[in-house]
Amino acid sequence: MTARVRAPELRGRGWLNTGGRDLTLADLRGKIVVLDFWTFCCINCLHVLDELRPLEERFGDAVVVIGVHSPKFEHERDPQALAAAVERYGVHHPVVDDGDMHLWQQYAAKAWPTLAVIDPTGYLVASMAGEGHAEGLSRLIDELIVKHEADGTLHRGDGPYVPPAAADTLLRFPGKAIELPSGNLLVSDSARHSVAEVTADGESLVRRFGSGERGEPFNEPQGLLLLPAEVAERVGYDVLVADTVNHQLRGLRLTTGEISLVAGSGKPWRSAVDGPQEALAADLSSPWDLAWFDDKVIVAMAGIHQLWWFDPQEKTVGVYAGTTVESLRDGAIPDVWMAQPSGLSAYQSRLWIADSETSALRYIEAGVMHTAVGQGLFDFGHVDGPAKEALLQHPLGVAALPDGSVLIADTYNGAIRRYDPIADTVSTVDSGLNEPSGIVVSGVGDVIVVESSAHRLTRLAPGVVKTVAGERHKTERPPSAVAPGPLTLDVIFTPAPGQKLDAQFGPSTRLEVSASPPELLLEGAGTTTQLTRALVINPNVPKGVLQVVAQAATCDVDVEFAACHLTRQDWGVPVVVTPDGPARLPLVLRGMDES
């Protein structure tokens, strides 16, 4: 930054993790403050929460992290839902409820997640969008500590975090469940970092796999898959577990309880690799659900908006569908767009997908992706009727039924919905549930819902179908005004302190631009190696979404064994075309300039 800017005051609808106290910047004077603009539906935001954990531990007496929750979906505006998410994801710092997006606008955020750094004297010194900033942020904090200790303006000591009271339930934010051959249920007990076997009624614990501590061996596990018996016998484990926050897949042998690592290096995905990879060497990104389809395991790789395949016998993995662009586009796989696929169910020739960020139900058949229900990243609601008009809100689970219809865990609507492919209609089976995230159809036809925020499994009454007119919503994230005609897109990138652009493996930067609808862009779509692009906006398209994917390669300077880094960010920028709009659209990939 070239001028010293006072950080705007922290005003919100309420605070969490402060013991009921509202914080102000004056309360934080003398500390380095990191504001984390997040929304709990966003997988990239969840990645940043995990990146911040070691920084909070290392700099705990000098740095205060403040979560600023600026919601996308209507459900995320509910203070109780936010409080549940703060517990679910182990957020151990104060969180301000920015339900009206006031702080989002005051700090000029344009993407989830965004980080802003405030120095001990109350000045905004850095802002950066996306994930992968932990190392650069650490170096910046080191520099600020040295400067402000020398100036006498840094005050070390305890921060304002006050932990909430611990809860005691059989399960805590369970994610997914499957039925075992015994009739018992296996549940990913995500907030307890374990996998639990419970009785068929879901009421009693039979046994627990994993220590229950974060990362030992599980870290917020989600999807579960019972392998075909002949495959399980050959590979030596019965159940595959999506170990989501560890970015790995683990095998579980039911007879002995042995847990083995079968895929994932443990490092989050940062760049594409051509062709199949050795499973244990591959970098995964928040695997969220699993299905057996086309004689292999399909993995919902929520963190990079793709589906991957995993061959447990050959011990290899690769991309199955998706380009990492976060949006909704059908067609032949793999060149399709998804947005945080989080639920999978295979039946006969179709693989059904809960594509959560587009609030869509989609399926793959004969190598082609189709959308059954859903309209895009920013359109959602609770509307039944013809599928092309029906709306969901951030579904996380899906279950195909023998009659060809599909049940959907419509998570943020608190409902179970049913899609009938023959009539091409959507109905509501049940509602009033608390964030349903998974569905199990038992061998005798019972429907069991993983009611995540109620911390339980719920068995639905048979034959109950409701009809909901509901409401139609659009995200209230303020759109960016742009002028029709020529528009300059500038992605602003500044390497982190101690790093420089690195071109040893090819161009150091890459920019991919597309639009929804495609007609929004008359010129400028495609991929180049420059971070500035001349676009031409169609004056006859009043609004749309610009999809921008930017990345920059850097390496450390003045280090004998320099580490290399890749900074990458996806933006889905809603725009409105207006004659008096600006002819330049700036986006910050990383801004680490200190005043």
N, C-alpha and C positions, 0 to 999 in steps of 0.2 A: 504494500500500500504506500502511496506517495504522500498522503496527508493523515494526520492523527485524527481518528474519528472516535468520539465517545460512544460506548456501547449503549444501545437502547435499554430502557428499564425492563425488568422481567415481570410482566403482568400477565396473569392467566386466570382461568376459571377456578383453579385450586391447585394444591400441591400434594404429592405423595412422598413417602419416605422422609418426612421432616418432623414427625411427631405432631402434625397439625399446624405447623408454623408456616406462614407465607414468607418467602425469602425475597430480599431486594439486593441490588448490586452493592449497596452500602454494607450489607451483612457479609459480603464476600470480598470486600476490599482487603488487599494484602495477599490474596490467593490468585493463582493462575486458574482461570475458569475456562473449561471446555464445554461449549454448548453442543449437544447432539440432537439435531432435528431429525425425528424419526416418526414412523407410524407403524403400529405393531403388525400390520398385514405384510409389510415389506421385507422380503428375505435379505436384501442388501443391508437394511437397517439392523436386522438381527446379526448379520456378520459383523457390523461395526460394534455392537454391544460386546461381542467376544474379543474383538481387537482392543477394546478399551480396558478389558479386565486387567491384563498385566500392567498397563500404564497406571491404573488406579492403585494397584498394589505397590508399584515402584515409587510413585510420586505422591502417595497418599497424604503426606503432611504439608505438601505445597500446592497441590492441584485439587480442584473440586470439579467433578463432572456433573453437569446438569442436563438431564434429558428434557427436551422440549417436544412434547407429543403433539404434532400437527396432523390431524387425521385426514385420511383419504375417504374411507367408507363411512356411511352413516352410522353403522354399528360402533365404529371406533370413537364416535363422539360421546358415547355412553360412559360416564365416569366409573361405573362399576366394571364395565368391560375393560377399561384402561387399568384399573387397579388389579384385575385378574391377570392381565398381560404382564404387568410389572412383576408380579410374583412368578408367573409361568416361566418367564425368561431370566429370572434371577438378576433383576436390575437392582444393584446395590449402591445406588446414588439417588439424590433427589430428582423428582420428575415434576415439571410444571405442565398442567393441562392447557394446551393452546387450542382449545376446541373451536374458537372463532378465527383461527389462523392469524391472529394479530401479530404475534412474534415472528411467524413465518414471513409476513410482509415487512415488518420492521427491519429484519436482518436480511431481506432481499434473497431469501432462499428460493431456488428454482427446481430442486430435485431432492428426493428422499434417497439416501440420507445426505445431510449437509452438516459439517462441523464448523464452528466458529470459535476462535480463541480470543479471550479477553485477558489483558495483562493485569498485574496487581494494582495498577492505578486506575483501572476502569476503561482503558482504551481497547478498541477492537484492533487486533494485530494480524489476524489471518482468517481465511475462510476457504473451505475446500469441500467439494462434492464427491460423493461416492465412497467406496470402501478402499482398503489397502493403504491407508495413510499412517499406520501405527509407527513405522520407523521414522518417517519424516516428522510426525508429530512429536515423537520422543526427542528428536534432535532440537526441534524448536523449543520444547519445554526446557531442555538443558540450557539453551542459550538464554531464555528468559530468567531462569533461576540465577544464573551467574550475574546477569545484568542487574536484576532487582535486589539480590542480596548485597551487591556492591553499593547500590543506591539506598539500601535500608528500607525498601518498600515491600519486601517479601516477608510475610508473617507465617511461620510454620506452626503447625498444630492440627488438632482434630477438625474435621469438616462438619457440615450440618446434617449428614446422613443419620437417620434414626430408623433402625430395622423394624418392620412390622412384627406382630406376634406370630409365632409359628402355628400352623394348622395341623390337625391330626385326622386324616381320612385314610381309608384303605388304599385308594389311588389318589394321585395328585396330577391333575392335567394329563390324563391318558390321551394318547394320540391315535393309535390304530389297534385293531384286534383281529385275531383269526381263531377259527375253531380247530382244536387238536383232535386226532383220531379217538382219544378217550372221551370226547364230548366236553372236556374242559375248554376254557378260553385262555389264550395267550395275549397279553396286553402290553403295549409299550407305555410304561409309566414314566412319561417324559420328564416331569419336574423332579422325579426321584431318581432319574438317571439309571433306570433298570428296566428289566422285562419281568412281568409278573404272570404266573399261572394262577388262575382263579377258577373256582367251581363254575359249573354250567350256568348257575343262576347269577353269577357275578358278585356274590355276596361275601365269599370267604377266600382267603389266600391259601393256596396250596404250597407254592414255593416261589422264591424270587431269584432271578439270575442277575448278577452284578452287585457291586458293593453298595450302591445307592449314593455314592459320592460322584460329583461331576468329573467325568473323564476316566473313571476307574471301573470297568473299561468303557462304559457308555457315557455319552454326553447328549442329553435330550434326544433319545432314540424315538423314531416314528414308525416307518413302515415295517411290516412283518410278512414273510412269505414261507409257507410250508412247501418245501420242494417235492416234486414227484418222487415216489419211493425209490425208484431205480436210480435216480440221480443222487438222492441222499445217500444211498448205500455206497455209491462210487466215490463221493467227495468227502464222506465222513462227518457230515452234519445234516440236521433235519430242517432247520429253520434259518432263513437269512434275515438279518436285522439291518435296517437302514439307520446307521449310527450318525444322526444328522449333523450335529455340531462338530463332531470329530471328522466329518467329511470322509467317512469310511463305511464299508460293509463288513459285518461280522457274522460268522457262522455259529449256530448254537446246536449242540448235540443233546437231545432231550433226555436220553438215558443216563448220562453222566453229568450233565450240566456244564460240560466243557464249552468255553467260548474261544473262538479263534478269529483272527483277523484274516479276511480273504480278499479284500480289495480296498485300495485307497492308500496313498502315501501319508495321509494326515495333513498335508498342506492344501489349502484351498486353491481351486483352479484359478489360473491367471491368464493363460493363453492356450490357443488351440494346438493340437498335435494331430498330424495326418495319420490315418489308418489305425488299426487295432494297437492297443498298448498292453504291456504286462500289467495285470490287475493291481498288484501290490505297489507298483511304481507310479501308477496314474494318480494325478491330482483330481479329486472329485469336488463337488460343490453342493453341500446341503442336500444329500439324497433324502427324499421325503416319503416315497412309497415304492412298492415293488409288485410286479406281476409276472406270472409265467405265460409267455406268449411267443408263438413262432419258434418253439423249442429252445428258448433262452429266457433269461431274466431280463425284464425291462425295468429300468430305474428312472423314476421321476426326479430328474436333477433340477430341483426347484431353484437353486442358487444361480443357474445360468440359463434358465428358460429352455431346457432341452430334455429329451429322453435319451438315455444311454442303454446299451445292452451289456450284459455280463454273462460270460460263459463259465460256469463254475467248474466245468471239467477241464477246459483248456486254460483256465485262469487268465482270461483276457477280457478287456473291456473296449468299448468304442461308442461313437455317437450313432444314435438310431434316428432321431428326428430333432429338428430345430437348428437355428443358426446362431443363437444367443441374442438375437434382436427380440426385445420385449414388446410384443404386440400380438395381433390376431390375423393370421393369414393362412389359408388352406392351400392344398395342392399336394403334389408328389413329395414324399419325404426323401431326403432330410431337409429340403429347402422350404421349410414352413416356419412360421413365427408362433411362439407360445409366450405365456407370461406366468411363470411360477407354477408349473404343473405340480399338483400336490396329492392327487388321488388317482389310482389305477384299478381297473377291473377288466379281466379278459374273459370273454365267453365266445366260444366257437371262432368265427373268423374276425371278430371285432375286438379291438382294445379300446376301452372307454377311459376317458381322461377328464378329471376335474381340473380345469385350467383356472386357477383361483383369481389371479389379478385381472383377467378379462371377464370374470364372473361367467364362465362358459363351461358347457358340457361339450366335449369333442370326442371324436373317435377316429381310429386308423383302421382301414380295411383295404386289403390288396395294395398296400404301399402308398395309400393316399389318405391325407388328413382331411376330415370334414368337421364342420361346426354344426351341432344339432341345436344348441341354445346358447345365446350370447351375442353381444353387439360390439364389444370393444373395451378398452382399458378404463374408460371413464363413465360407462353406462351400466347401471345396476339398479336393483329394486326387488320387490316381491310381487310379481304379476304372473298369474296362471293364464292358460288359454293356448292359442296357436303358438307353436314353438318360435316362429320368427318374431313374435311380439312379446314372448315371455321373458322374465328377468330373474336372475339369481343375484346373490350378494356374497362373493368370495367363498365359493364352495371348496371344501378340502377333501371330501370323500365321495366315493362312487361305488355302486355294487350292481352288477348285471344280474338280472333274474332269468330263470329258465324260459319264461314266456317271451323273451326278447326285449322287455322293457328294462328301464334302468332307474335305480334309486339314487338320489343325490343328497349328500350331507351338505345342505345349504347353510353353511356355518354362521355367517353373520346375519342371516334371517332367522336363525334358531329353528330351522324347519328341516323336515325330510320331504323332498320333492320327488315326483315320478315323471319320467319322460316315456311317452308311448310312441315308438317309432312308426307304428302302423297309422295311427291317427295324427301323428306329428303334433302332439299336444303335451303340455306340462300341467300337472296338478299337484296339490299339496297333500301329502299323506298325513303329516302331523306337524304341529308347531308348538311354540312355547318351550322349546328345548334350549339348553344353555350351551351354545357353541358346539354343536355336533360336528365331529371331525372324522369319523369313520363309521362304516356300516358292515356288519357281518350277517350273512344269510346262512343260517345253520343247516345242517343236513336234513332236518325235518321241516325246514321252511320258515322257522322263526326269524324275525328281523330284530337284530340287536344293534343298538346305536351306541357309539362311544360318545357320551355326553361330556365333553372335555372339561368345560368350566364348572360343571356340576360334580366332577370328580367321580363319575360312576358309569356303569353300563346300564342302559335302559332298554327293556324289551317292549316293542310296540304291540299294541292290540291289533289283531288281524282284521283286515277288511275295512279299516277306517280311512276314508279319503275325504279331504276337505277341499273346498274351492276358495281361493283367495284372490280378490281383485287387487289388493295391495297398492303400493305406491311405486312410482318411478323416480329414480334419483340420478343425478349426475354429480361427480365430485365437485366440491366447491373450491378446489385449488384454483386460484385466480389465473386465467389464461394470459398469455403474453400477446399484446397487440403487435401486429406487423403490418407493414404497408404492402399493398398489391404491387406486383412488378419486381424489380431488382431488390434483393435482400442479401446483405452480407452476414454470413454466419461466422462468428469468431469464437473459437474455443481457446480460452486463455489458460496457458499452462506454465507454471514456474516450478522447476525442480526443487525438491526438498533441500534444506541446508545440507551441504556436504555431498550433493549429487549433481551429475551433469547428464545431458542427453547422450544416449548411447546408440551408435549406428553400426556397431561391429557385426551385428547379425542382420543387417538390412536397414531400411529407413527407420528412424527413431520414433516417428509419429504416424498415426493412421486415423482416418476419419471416414465413417460410413453414414450416409444420410438417406432416409426414405421418408415416406409420408403416408398417412391414412386420413382420408382416401388418397390413393396415388395421384389423383387429378389435382391435388393441392399444389404439387410441384410441377411447374412447366419445364424447369431446368434445374440441374444441380444434384439430382439423385445419383447415388453410386458411391464408390470407394476411391479415395485418394490418399496421398501421404502428407498432405498439408492440412493444418488445423484451421485454415481459413477457406471458406467456400463461397462462391457467388451463386446464389439461388435466384430463381424467378418464381414468385408466388402468383398463382392463378387468381385474377380479380373476380372470377365467376364462382369461386368456392369460398363461402363466407367464413368457414371455420374448419379445423381439423387438428391433427396431431403430427408434429414433426418428430420422427424417430432419429436420434443422433447417438452414435456409438463412437467414442473417441478413446484412444489409448496412446501412451507415451512410454518409451523405454529409457531408463536411466541407469547409471552405475555410480558407485561411490568414487570420490576423487581423493587423491593423496593417501591411498590405502594399498598395501602390498598385495593383498588378495581381495580385490574389490568385489563386492556383492552387486548383482544386477537386480533391477526391479522393473515391474510393469504396472503402471497406473492406468486403470480402465474405468470408464463410466458410461452407463446407458441413460439417456434421457428420453422420456416420452413427454414432449413439451406441447401442451394444448395451446393453440394459437387462434386468435380471431383476426380476420382480415378487415382492416379499416383504413380509409383514405388518409387519416392523419396519424397512422401508426408509424413507428420508427423504421428506418431502412437498414437497421443493424440489430442483430440478435446475439448478445454476448453470453457465453456459458463458461463457467470456471471449472476446468478439470482439476486443477490444484492451484491454489494461491497461497504461497507460504512466505510472502514478503513481509518482513517485520518493519514496522514504522521506525 
